[in-house]
Amino acid sequence: MCGLPDVVDDHAERLCDFGNGMLDQLATLNSRHTEWGNVQLRIGIHSGPLAGGILGTRQLSYEVFGETSHLA
């Protein structure tokens, strides 16, 4: 997710850059650890509204949810 809690105009570009960086790191790890086999990664990006909130009573966590995150 990008652009939360502060809106940024280039959120889509930032997400794509992050995804490409993840794929680059995975390629490096795959070449270093051939015993893992060929680990692959699928990255989903979707743009739209999200809702967020704090969940839990003992161990609090901030969760983002909504149709946008499900589609991604």
N, C-alpha and C positions, 0 to 999 in steps of 0.2 A: 504494500500500500504506500502511496506517496501523496503528499499534500494534506496530511493530517498531523497535528491539529491545525497547522497553518497552511492556507491555500498557496500553492506555487503555480505559476503559469506554465512551467515546463515539466509538469508531472509525468507526462507520457514519455518524454525523452529520458528523464531520469530513470523511469522503470525499465525502459529498453536497455539503457546502459548497464543497469544493475543485472538484468537477465543475461546480457552478453558477458559480463564479468563472471557470473556464476558458471556459465558454460566454459569459459576460458580456464577457470580454476579446476573444473571437473576434468577437462582434457589433461591438464598438468598432473592431477592426482592419478588419473587412469594410466598415464605413462610411467609414473613412479611406482605404482602398486598394481602390477599386472596380475597378482594373485587374487585381486578383487573381481577379475573379469572385466567386462566393459560396462561400467556403471553408466546409465543414461539418466537424463533429467528432462522432464517436460515442464515448461514454464507457461503459465496462462496469464494473460493480461486483459483486463476489461475495465472500461471506464464508466462511471456512473455514481449514483448516490450510495452512501453507506450509513449505517447507524453504529454507534459504539456505546459501550457502557462498562461499568465495573461489575464483575461477577464474583460470587463467592461470599462466604461469611468468615472463614478462617484464613484461607490463602487467597487473597484478592488478586484478580487479574483483569486487565483491560482487554476486552474482546471487541472485534469489529465484525459485523455481520450484515447480511442483506443479500439481495439477489445479485448484486454486482460481484461480491466475493464468491458466491456459489458458482457463477458463470466462469469466473477466472479459474 
